[in-house]
Structure formats: C-alpha cells, structure tokens
Amino acid sequence: MTTGALTDMQDRNFDDLAHRFRSRIYGGLKGEVRLAVLNRDLAPFLGEAPGALRVLDAGGGQGQFALDLAEAGHQVTIADISAAMLEQAREHARDRGLEGQVEFLNCPLQELPDSAAHCDRDLVLCHAVLEWLAEPHSAVAALRRLLRPGGYLSLTFYNRRALEFRLLQRGSFRQLDRNIDTGFWGGHPGSLTPQNPLRLEWVEDWLAQHGLQIISHSGIRCFHDYMTPSIREKLPAAAIVEKELEYSRVDPYRQLARYVHLLCRC
C-alpha cells in the first residue's frame, strides 16, 4: 500500500498565489458545483444539529464554506499555513459582518492537535489540502485527533484518476509516464495543479486505519472539466450544476471527478 508521501517535497504554502484562488477555484461555475455538492452532502448532518457546532476548517484558505457555516450560527475556526490566504478570509468575514464570530489561526494542519483548544470539534473541514502535502497520510491522523467522539470530517481531495484520464485524453503519454515515475504531478511554480493528487483507495485505507467511517462519497466536477468551453458556455449554469449533483454519486462518473468528497464519522 502506497502512502502518497513524497520525501523530497515540502507542503505547499499559497502566499504567492492567494489572489488567484478566488477566481480560479472559488469563483464561477467551478465554485458553484463545489458548493452545491458540499451543501447537499452535509445537509442531513447540519439539519440534525441540536445547536451551534464547533467547526474547524483545517487548511481553510479563504474560508468560503466555513464562513457560510459561521453565518448560520456555528462557532468557526479557520486555520491555514498561508498568512495571505487568512488575510483574505478575514476580509471576506469583515465584508459579511462575521469577523467577530470567526477565529483565525496561522498554523500548519499537522500542529493543530497540539493544542487542546483546537480539539474536540463537532465538524472538521479539510477541503483540497491533502494533495498539496508531502505526507497526506500523516495529516489524516492529525485530522482524526481534532474530532470529538462521534464527530464528522468533511474531506475533499484532488483525484489522481481524473488527472491521469485528462492526460490520456490529451495524448500526453510521456508526461503521464514521467509523473508516475517521479511521483510529482504539479505543473510550473504558478500552477494550481497539485503536486500530490491522491487515489481514492489510498485515502479510504488511511481513514479506516484511524477509525473513520465513510458516510457519503461524492464526486465534484464529474463532467464539467471534460466539456469543451464552447458547449459549456451555451448551457445555463444551473443546468450544469443540477446534472453534476445528479451524477456525483453515480459510478463510473464520480470515479473520474476532479475532486472527491468524503463525509466521515468517527
């Protein structure tokens, strides 16, 4: 069993690219699909919550989804290794009148369990973080330590199978072989292609090792990224989001989704 670890690689800090995330990752149709899947998957758990939940967003970046939870009345902490990303999260919180309701921590994910104040959480979010870490399997152990018994983990990660398929689709066989041989999948220094995309079976194994049960499994952007721009632009955004939700839990489509979302319980 592979660990997905790359020993000569460092965890990625996005101080240099924080400005690009709002438009490239959080904004537009990609962001709409992401939020639709997350909201659908978490709705049953959030709907049953008896009161305000203690939420920690580990590697939370600009905190888009976490700020929605704060607006709903939950107690939210956003932690990130990037000071620039956290500053943008603070700005968004100020714009929404939420700054006093959210705690911000400039801290690596792996160090969060060292403080008891950060543990015993009802819900931990870790969205699009593992694929940027040198040792993602170790991060799963840290995430488990942040949860209270019966707590939930909302985990998304970049799907290596989707990247493999995209390279096959483009006929980039040499690049695919080189990536497999080196274990490094990132692009140029300014690229948002992650350095360590993960296979679902690896993550499932890590979760099981730490006593985390998968409650739901969805794909995010099952077909969006494979559509030609000319076709995508002709369709209403709402129609694409609706179909993404419909196929997000259907194999083989979710197996090729750009991101995987797993909702887990300990």
QUIJOVEN-V86328 format. One record per run of one state. SS is the DSSP state (hx for helix, st for strand, lp for the rest). FROM is the first residue (numbers start at 1). LEN is the number of residues. If there is no record, write none. Layout:
SS&FROM&LEN + SS&FROM&LEN
This chain:
lp&1&17 + hx&18&9 + lp&27&1 + hx&28&21 + lp&49&5 + st&54&5 + lp&59&5 + hx&64&8 + lp&72&3 + st&75&6 + lp&81&2 + hx&83&13 + lp&96&3 + hx&99&3 + st&102&5 + lp&107&2 + hx&109&6 + lp&115&1 + hx&116&3 + lp&119&2 + st&121&7 + lp&128&2 + hx&130&3 + lp&133&3 + hx&136&11 + st&147&13 + hx&160&11 + lp&171&2 + hx&173&10 + lp&183&15 + st&198&1 + lp&199&1 + hx&200&10 + lp&210&3 + st&213&8 + lp&221&3 + hx&224&3 + lp&227&2 + hx&229&6 + lp&235&2 + hx&237&11 + lp&248&6 + hx&254&3 + lp&257&2 + st&259&7 + lp&266&1
